[in-house]
Structures are given as structure tokens and as C-alpha cells.
């Protein structure tokens, strides 16, 4: 099998995404994490790299040993978060950290295991990363067809500000901030949260699914920043994006994304983020049929 990965921060020296894999004697673990951009006025536990970058890195560091211990995906996620939460609380001891400043992330995790003549895929998904499957004949399937309802709310608010003539990015962000902070508090406290957070209320409400796929299949996991090529900018369909990444590599798709974002900034398009961290992981089985 072959695994390609790319992860690129929208800002120099601060990438809140992570894309990578873990391998055991029986499984290959494909993971993409998209840290939620902070809505706090400052960083509390990692001033240098930023709280969100710290959170993602510490979760990854704790997840590896949990996988090596043979834990299931849900158990491993909880074990890793428990460790990160203990360290977070220790680092912010003596500080009053508002709940909206507690970091969160989206997580898509695909466990790949040989199964008969093909593979079994086990999905564990929190938040709005994307997981696509390409079958040997070229058919593309969305294995986790989740639509983040908050995106429509944000777009409506941005449209309202645009109609009011608020086109300055800083002014727009200031108007949106109370709503964004209220949303972050909700994500950190709602029961069965659909976000990777430090203290899930009643456990994580992850979307889980199992698929059996033939040899010659390929799987691509993407942060929502990378998938903007499809669902925000409409430069690609899922099929054309997958084909581009298979034929020309993940860097070719990233280059298209960054070029379009630069054009959008020049045109002062009204969006929440003028650019976003972007990450993708592409797994191909050993079969030459892909």
C-alpha cells in the first residue's frame, strides 16, 4: 500500500492541522485532525505555538500509545483526551480560562484492516473533515456525508454584513465574535459533542461506520480547508479532485487551492477566513487497479 500526506498552514509557522498514519501489526490507522481556530483574545497554555497547535500535537502524541495498546477507536480517543486534559489543566493552573478558549478540533480516523481479498474500513469521525472512497472502477463514495449546519449560519451572517457594507475583515470578525464564542462554548459542553474537545459531556458523539472494500480501492481524508476546492470554491467535484490527487499528487491540489485563495483575497471576497489550514491523506492499496 501507499500513503501520501500533505499539511499546510494558512499562516507561516502556525498550522493547526495534522495528517498522518499509525501502523500496527494488524492495522493501518489514517488520521486527519483540523484544529478549531481560536476565538479567544490570547493563548493560555502555549503562548509560543498557540493553544490549538499545542492541543492537536498533544492529542496526536497521546493517541499513538493508545493505539499501540490495542484500544478501539472510541476508547483510544477517550484515553488520549484524558491525558491531554490533565496536562491542559496543569498548565493553566491559577488562570481563569474562559470556556470559549478551551481548544477543540475535528477528527476523521479510518482504521484499515485486511479482510478477505480486500479491506475493512472502520470510521470514527468528529466534526467536518471529509472521507472519500474511490473504488477500482473509478466510482467515488462519500463515506461520511456530514454537513456542518454552522456553515450555513455563518454564511448567512456574512451575507448580512456584506449587505450592510461591512467589508473590512477585522470589523467583520468583531461583529461575528460573540456568535463564534457562544458556538465554541456549546461545542465544549453539549452532551455527546460532535467535536474533539477536552471534557466531552457524556462521551463523544462520533459518527461511526464500517465498510468492506475491494483491493484496488483508495481512500482520501481531508480537512475542510483542503475540501474548499469542492464545497466552497467549486473548482472541483469529488471525482475530479480525487483524480487530480491520484494523477498529479496532493501538492498539485494544494497549489490550486492557494492560488484561488490569493485571487479571492485580491477580490476582497466576503468569507470568514481568507485562507485556511489545509491537509489531506491519500491511501492506496497494493493493487495496480487503482
N, C-alpha and C positions, 0 to 999 in steps of 0.2 A: 504494500500500500504506500501511498504518498500523501504527505501533509504539507500544505503551503500555508503560510500565515503572513498577515501584514497588520500593523497597527501604527497609527499616525495621529499625533495630537494636532488640534487646530491651532494651539498656541505653542510656541517654541518652549521646550523644556518642561511642559506640563501636559501629559497625556493621561486622562482619567479612564481610558480603556485598557483592557488586557485581552489578548488572544493567544491561546497555546493549547498544549495537549499533555496528558499524563499517560504513561503506559505501564500496565501491569502484565503479569504472565498470561492473563486471560482476556484483558480488555484494552481498548484504546479509548481514552476519555478526551472528548473535544469540548473546549470551553471558550466562550466569549463573554466578557464582562464589560458593561458600559456604566461607568460611574456617573451618578446624577450630579450635574453641575451645581455647586453650592449656591444657596440663596442667602447665606449668612453674610454679615458685614466683615467677617475676618475668619481666619483659621484658628482653631483652638488647640489641636493636639500635634500638628505638624506644620508649623509656620513656613518652613523652607519649601517642602514639596507640595503642601496643600493637604487638607484633611481627606479629600476624596481620593487623591492618589495614594495616600497612606492606607486608607481603608481597603482599596482594591488590592494593593500589594500585600497587605497583611492577610487578607482573606485567601489569596492565592497560596501564600506560604503555609497557611494552616490547612488548606484543602488537600494538598499533596499527601501529607502524612495520614489524613483521614481516609483517603482513597487507598493508600498502601495498607492500611489496617483492615481493608476488606469491607468497609461500610457501604451500605446502599446510598443512593444519591441523596435522599432526604436526610438520612442520618448523618452523612458526611457533611452536608451543608450546615446542619444544626451544630455539629461538633466544631466546625471551623468558625462559625459565627460566635459561639460561646467563648472561644479563645480570644477572638478579636475584641469582643465586648469587654472582657476582663481587662485587656490591655488599654482599651479606649478609656474606661473609667479610671484606671490608674493614672493615665497620662493627663486627664483633665481634672484630677482631684483638686478641690479648692476653687474651681472655676464654676461660674454659673453659665452652663452651655444651653442656650435655648433649643427647644426640641427641633425647630426647623433647621438647626445647624448640624443635627446628627446625620452623618452621611448615609446615603443609600446607593443602590446600583441595580441594574438589570442583569440577569444571568440567563444564558442559554447553555445547557450542558447536554451533550449527546454521548451516551455510553455505547460503544461499538463492540460487538462480540461476534466471532464466527458462529454461524448457525447453518448446519447442513451444507449446501453448496453456496450459500450466500452469507448474509449477516443479519443480526438482530440489532436494532437501534432502540435505545431507551432514552426518552427525552425528559428533562426536568427544566422547566422554564419559568422564570420570574421576570416580569417587565416586558419590554417591547423590542428585544432583539429578534432577528429573523432566522429561520432554519428552512432551507430549501433542499429538496432531494432531486437529483437527476437520475432517472432510470436509464438502462443501457440504450434503449431506443431513442432517447432524447426527451422524453416526457418530463416535465418539471412539476413537482408537487410541493405545495406549501405545507410542511409538517406541523406548523404551529400558527394557524391563521388567526392570530390575535390582533385586534385593533385597539389601540390605546385611546379611550374616549377623551382623555385630556387634550389630545392634539386638536380635536375639533373645537374644544372650548377655547384653547389658546388662539387658534386661527381666527375665531370669531372676535375675540378681544383685540387682536392685532388689526383686523379689518375695521373695527370700530375706531381705534386710534388713528388709523390711516385716514378714515373719513373726516376725523376731527383735525387733520393736518399735523398730527404728531409724527414727524418722520425722523427726528433725532433719536439715535439708538439709545443714548443714556436716558433721555426723557421717557422714551417708551418703556425701558426697563424699570424705571422708577414707578411708573403707573401700574406695571404688571406685578411688581414685587409683593404687595400684600396677598394677592391671589396665589402666587407661587409659593409663598411661605405657608399659607394655610394648607395648600395641597401637600407640601412636604411634611407638615405635622400629621396630616391624615395618613399618609403613607407609613409613617413611623408608629402609628397607634391602632390602625384599623385591624380588626380580627381577621386572621388568615390573609395577611397582607400579600399583595402580588409584587412586592419589592423585596430585594435583598437588603435587609436592614439589621440594626444591631440587636434589637429586642423584639422579635416577632410576637405579636399578641395571639396566643393560641397556636402558634406554629405558622410555617409558611404555606400560603395558598397557591402552591406551584401548579402549573399545568403539566400533566404527565401523560405520556403515550408510549406505546411500543409498536414498532413496525418491523416486518421481515422483508428484506430487500435482496435482490439477486446480485451475484457477483457482476462487476462492471458498473455498479452504481457509484454515484458521487454525492457528497453532502457538503453544503456550504452554510456556515454560520456567519452572521453579520450583525454588527451593532447598527442601531437605527441611523447613525451618522453615515455609515457606508451605504445603507439601503436608500438613502436620499436620492441616489441615482434613479431609483424606480418610483418611490411613492411621494417624493416631494418635487423633484425636478423633471420627472417623466422623460429622462434621457434614454431609459431602457425599460423593457419589460423584464420580468423574472427570467424568461427564456434567453433573451439577448444578453443580459448581464451574466448569466451562468456561462453562456457560450464564450463571451469575451474573456472571462476569467480562466476558462479551460484552455483557450487557444493562445491568449497573449499574456496571461498571468495576472495576478491580483494587482501588481503595480500599475498596469495599464488602466484598470478601472479607477484606481485611486487618482491617477493623473487627470482623468476626465472629470472626476468629482471636484478636485481642487481648482481646475481651470474654470469650471462652471461657477463655483463659489466666488472666485475672483471677479468674474463677469457680473455676478449678481451684486457684489459689493459696489462695484463701479456704478451700477444702475440704481443703487440705493433701494433694492427690493426690501419690502417690509416683512421681515422674518424675525423670530425670536433670537436665533443665532445666525450670524452671517457666515459662520463655518462651524463645524462640529468635529470632535474626535471621530475617527473612522477606523474600524477594524473588521477583518474577515479571516476566516479559517476555512480552507478547502481540503477535504479528504477525498481521496480516490482509492478505490480498491485495486488489487493487483491485476485484475483482468484487463487485457488490452481492449476490451469492448467499449471503454469509455471514450 
